[in-house]
Every structure is written in structure tokens, then in C-alpha cells.
Amino acid sequence: MHLLQSGVPFNIIALWLGHESTNTTHRYVEADLVMKEKALARLEAPDTKLRQYRAPDLLMKFLQTL
């Protein structure tokens, strides 16, 4: 866990431990709260505008027949 927190790539840790697959390494490593907070801090808010969906009249007519 300390290697991962220090920034060592996950696949390198797997190689150092002699694991054939990173899936094996994953059993021993889980991100802690600090790592999750750092990852979230690097994200940017999406540049999108939310609009209310308005169904086409044809769809509304179909749904009313159900």
C-alpha cells in the first residue's frame, strides 16, 4: 500500500511481487480514503449544460395508447 501511495504504478508493484496478473495484486491492495480524495481532486467538472427532456409528440401519442 505504501508503494501505491508513493506513486509507484500498480503494474510495477505486481511485477516486483512476482504476480503474473495485476488481478492477483489487487486482492492485497485497496485505495484508502486519502488516495480517493486525491483522485477526486484531480477531476474537473464536466462542461455540460443540463436540459429538461421533452419527448416528441409522436412518442407521447404512442405512450398514451398503452
Backbone bond lengths (Angstrom), bond angles and torsions (degrees), N, CA, C in turn:
res aa  C-N    CA-C-N  psi(-1)  N-CA   C-N-CA  omega(-1)  CA-C   N-CA-C  phi
1 M - - - 1.444 - - 1.517 110.42 -
2 H 1.327 116.70 -36.53 1.459 119.48 -178.47 1.525 111.30 -66.49
3 L 1.337 116.73 -36.07 1.467 119.31 177.19 1.519 110.53 -63.12
4 L 1.309 116.12 -43.98 1.463 120.68 179.99 1.524 110.57 -63.74
5 Q 1.308 117.57 -42.10 1.462 121.97 178.71 1.528 111.40 -66.01
6 S 1.324 116.62 -26.79 1.462 120.77 179.40 1.516 112.20 -82.21
7 G 1.324 117.33 -4.41 1.450 120.56 176.36 1.516 115.07 100.12
8 V 1.327 117.92 6.84 1.462 120.43 177.77 1.527 107.93 -71.79
9 P 1.344 117.43 128.16 1.472 119.63 -179.59 1.534 111.89 -57.93
10 F 1.309 114.27 144.87 1.468 121.77 -175.56 1.528 111.45 -58.51
11 N 1.347 117.20 -41.65 1.462 119.67 -177.46 1.536 111.56 -66.99
12 I 1.327 117.95 -30.46 1.463 121.23 176.81 1.526 110.20 -68.59
13 I 1.322 116.23 -40.83 1.465 120.16 177.62 1.523 109.74 -60.97
14 A 1.317 116.58 -42.13 1.468 120.93 178.91 1.526 110.71 -60.86
15 L 1.329 116.62 -41.98 1.467 120.02 178.53 1.527 111.23 -65.26
16 W 1.332 117.98 -43.64 1.455 121.51 179.74 1.521 111.28 -60.75
17 L 1.319 116.09 -36.05 1.467 120.02 -179.49 1.519 112.36 -80.74
18 G 1.330 116.29 -7.28 1.462 119.99 178.37 1.509 113.68 81.20
19 H 1.315 117.18 20.32 1.463 120.39 -179.77 1.516 109.99 -83.42
20 E 1.301 115.47 136.17 1.467 121.36 178.49 1.522 111.13 -71.23
21 S 1.309 116.20 -32.54 1.460 121.91 -176.58 1.533 109.54 -129.18
22 T 1.341 115.56 146.16 1.469 118.68 175.75 1.528 110.88 -68.12
23 N 1.332 116.94 -20.15 1.472 119.78 177.00 1.523 111.03 -61.52
24 T 1.324 116.45 -35.34 1.463 120.64 178.23 1.518 110.06 -65.23
25 T 1.327 116.62 -43.34 1.462 121.62 -179.60 1.519 110.51 -65.04
26 H 1.300 116.37 -36.52 1.465 120.79 -176.29 1.522 112.07 -60.46
27 R 1.316 117.28 -25.99 1.466 120.30 179.07 1.526 111.66 -62.06
28 Y 1.335 115.70 -28.14 1.460 120.41 -174.84 1.524 113.23 -98.44
29 V 1.312 117.20 -10.23 1.456 120.25 -172.73 1.525 109.95 -125.32
30 E 1.307 115.21 130.27 1.454 121.01 172.38 1.512 106.93 -135.31
31 A 1.311 116.47 141.49 1.463 120.68 -179.73 1.528 109.36 -67.18
32 D 1.319 115.15 134.73 1.464 118.32 176.43 1.527 109.36 -89.45
33 L 1.305 116.79 177.53 1.458 122.18 -174.42 1.532 111.77 -62.29
34 V 1.316 117.99 -37.76 1.462 121.35 -179.65 1.531 110.20 -64.25
35 M 1.319 117.12 -42.76 1.464 121.04 179.32 1.524 110.62 -64.24
36 K 1.312 116.54 -39.68 1.466 120.05 179.17 1.525 110.59 -65.46
37 E 1.329 116.59 -41.46 1.467 120.44 178.89 1.528 111.31 -62.80
38 K 1.334 117.48 -41.72 1.460 121.17 178.31 1.530 111.21 -63.48
39 A 1.314 116.39 -41.14 1.461 120.42 179.50 1.529 110.58 -64.56
40 L 1.322 117.39 -43.05 1.461 121.28 179.26 1.526 111.55 -66.53
41 A 1.330 117.00 -32.80 1.461 120.91 -179.43 1.527 111.49 -67.27
42 R 1.329 117.53 -25.83 1.463 120.86 -179.76 1.522 113.07 -81.56
43 L 1.302 117.22 -10.88 1.460 120.73 -178.72 1.522 110.97 -79.53
44 E 1.313 115.03 149.81 1.456 120.70 174.54 1.521 108.56 -111.01
45 A 1.310 115.36 148.08 1.461 119.62 178.10 1.531 109.01 -66.48
46 P 1.319 117.82 138.51 1.467 119.79 179.52 1.526 111.12 -65.11
47 D 1.316 114.84 144.59 1.462 120.65 -179.73 1.526 108.95 -91.81
48 T 1.313 115.32 70.14 1.461 120.34 -179.31 1.515 109.81 -130.06
49 K 1.308 114.58 154.56 1.455 120.31 176.49 1.520 107.85 -114.76
50 L 1.306 115.68 128.89 1.455 120.14 179.27 1.520 109.45 -82.48
51 R 1.307 114.43 131.13 1.463 119.86 176.50 1.514 108.72 -123.13
52 Q 1.290 116.45 149.09 1.451 120.52 177.86 1.521 108.67 -75.71
53 Y 1.337 116.07 133.34 1.451 121.38 -179.64 1.523 109.94 -75.69
54 R 1.329 115.55 134.94 1.464 121.08 174.83 1.515 107.50 -123.72
55 A 1.320 115.11 113.46 1.458 120.34 -177.78 1.524 110.57 -67.83
56 P 1.337 117.12 142.45 1.459 120.49 177.53 1.537 110.88 -62.05
57 D 1.308 116.48 153.06 1.470 121.34 -178.60 1.520 111.68 -57.33
58 L 1.324 116.46 -39.26 1.464 120.24 -179.31 1.527 110.93 -61.23
59 L 1.315 116.44 -41.59 1.460 120.25 177.81 1.525 110.66 -65.86
60 M 1.316 117.58 -41.93 1.464 120.74 179.44 1.526 111.19 -62.95
61 K 1.298 117.35 -39.91 1.468 120.75 177.71 1.522 110.27 -62.94
62 F 1.339 116.40 -42.80 1.451 120.11 179.01 1.525 110.46 -61.92
63 L 1.334 117.03 -47.09 1.460 120.85 -177.97 1.528 111.56 -63.36
64 Q 1.310 117.61 -32.78 1.467 119.92 179.60 1.526 111.89 -70.71
65 T 1.333 117.90 -19.58 1.466 120.65 178.88 1.518 112.26 -83.44
66 L 1.311 116.93 -10.04 1.474 119.41 -177.96 1.491 112.54 -76.49
